[in-house]
Structures are given as structure tokens and as C-alpha cells.
């Protein structure tokens, strides 16, 4: 639950997110629900943390499971 509330406090702000697998993501948190955080990135594709590698051009939202988050920093 702590990751959920941290993401809510950072909503609509630019952040850097570190996940448990060592990946670093930068963008703006656009939404948060009880399971996921939605990050608008600059890379122009849609990804989910469960299915990394699938992309669909034209969109810019990265969906990360709250369970995979290790750290969030405002940038």
C-alpha cells in the first residue's frame, strides 16, 4: 500500500521509477489504481511490466505493477 500512496502523491509530476528488476523509467504519472501506476513516457510506445517487449506505436503510456516498484524519485 505504501507504493500506492507514494504514487498518488506524485501524480501529474515528473518522476524516475526504479523497479525490482533494475529497470529505470522516467515520465509523468498520469494515473494510479490499487494494482498499477500509469507513466507517460517520451519513447512513443505502450508497454506493460508483465509483458515487456510488446509495443504499439503512437501511444506513450507505460503500465507498471505497483508490486514491481522499488523506488520513486521526483525529477
Rosetta blueprint (number, residue, H / E / L):
1 X L
2 X H
3 X H
4 X H
5 X H
6 X H
7 X H
8 X H
9 X H
10 X L
11 X L
12 X L
13 X L
14 X E
15 X E
16 X E
17 X E
18 X E
19 X E
20 X L
21 X L
22 X L
23 X L
24 X E
25 X E
26 X E
27 X E
28 X E
29 X E
30 X E
31 X E
32 X E
33 X L
34 X L
35 X L
36 X E
37 X E
38 X E
39 X E
40 X E
41 X L
42 X L
43 X L
44 X L
45 X L
46 X L
47 X E
48 X E
49 X H
50 X H
51 X H
52 X L
53 X L
54 X L
55 X L
56 X L
57 X L
58 X L
59 X L
60 X L
61 X E
62 X E
63 X E
64 X E
65 X E
66 X H
67 X H
68 X H
69 X E
70 X E
71 X E
72 X E
73 X E
74 X E
75 X L
